[in-house]
Amino acid sequence: MSKIGEISKELDIFMQLQDFEEIKTIVLNNKNTVTVLSKVIVKKELKQKKLFEIKLKNIEFKREFYLVYHKDKTKNLLFETFIEFIKNRFN
């Protein structure tokens, strides 16, 4: 709960899940449920108006991204440029 700080004390948090599809299913089937998910995960449901977005003030969520590639990958100019773009964009 440290990710959301003090507000977590005011919430009735009854479950923590890791699987996005499972979370979506629970939220879609329980109208009094709220969760935090990436817009990408619920893009279709937002478009279909099955779910809606609640904008939060003064809360910043951060996550770690990992760049994974084959250790024997040829590191050409395009590859190196992409790596630099990712590093600059998400750091």
C-alpha positions in Angstrom: 0.0 0.0 0.0 3.0 2.3 0.2 2.4 3.3 -3.5 -0.7 5.3 -2.6 0.5 6.6 0.7 -1.8 8.0 3.4 -5.0 7.6 1.3 -4.7 3.8 1.7 -5.9 4.2 5.4 -9.2 5.7 4.1 -9.9 2.9 1.6 -11.5 -0.5 2.2 -8.8 -2.6 0.4 -10.0 -6.1 0.5 -8.0 -7.8 -2.3 -4.7 -7.4 -4.2 -4.3 -9.1 -7.5 -1.6 -9.2 -10.1 -3.5 -10.6 -13.2 -5.0 -7.8 -15.3 -7.7 -9.9 -16.9 -8.8 -11.1 -13.5 -8.9 -7.6 -12.1 -10.9 -6.4 -15.1 -13.4 -9.3 -14.6 -13.9 -8.4 -10.9 -14.4 -4.7 -11.6 -16.8 -5.4 -14.5 -18.9 -7.7 -12.4 -18.9 -5.6 -9.2 -20.2 -2.1 -9.7 -18.9 -0.9 -6.3 -15.3 -1.8 -7.0 -12.5 0.6 -7.9 -9.0 -0.3 -9.1 -5.9 1.3 -10.6 -4.9 0.0 -14.0 -3.1 1.3 -17.0 -5.4 2.9 -19.7 -3.8 0.5 -22.2 -5.2 -2.5 -20.3 -8.8 -1.2 -20.2 -8.8 0.7 -23.6 -11.6 -1.4 -25.0 -13.7 -1.2 -21.9 -13.3 2.6 -21.7 -14.3 2.9 -25.3 -17.4 0.7 -24.8 -18.2 2.7 -21.7 -18.2 -0.5 -19.6 -15.6 1.3 -17.3 -14.9 4.9 -16.7 -11.8 6.9 -15.6 -11.5 8.8 -12.3 -8.8 11.4 -12.4 -6.8 11.7 -9.2 -5.0 14.8 -8.0 -1.7 14.9 -6.1 -1.0 11.2 -6.6 1.8 10.0 -8.8 2.3 6.4 -9.7 5.7 5.2 -10.8 6.7 1.8 -12.0 9.9 0.2 -13.2 10.4 -0.9 -16.8 12.9 -3.5 -17.9 14.4 -3.6 -21.3 15.0 -7.2 -22.4 16.8 -8.3 -25.5 18.9 -11.3 -26.6 22.4 -11.1 -25.3 23.8 -11.9 -28.8 21.6 -9.3 -30.5 23.6 -7.2 -33.1 23.6 -3.7 -31.8 23.3 -1.6 -34.9 22.5 2.1 -35.1 18.8 1.6 -35.1 19.0 -0.6 -32.0 21.2 1.9 -30.2 19.0 4.8 -31.1 15.9 3.0 -29.8 17.7 2.2 -26.6 18.6 5.8 -26.1 15.1 6.9 -26.9 13.6 4.5 -24.3 16.2 5.6 -21.6 15.5 9.3 -22.2 11.7 8.9 -22.4 11.3 6.8 -19.2 14.0 8.1 -16.9 
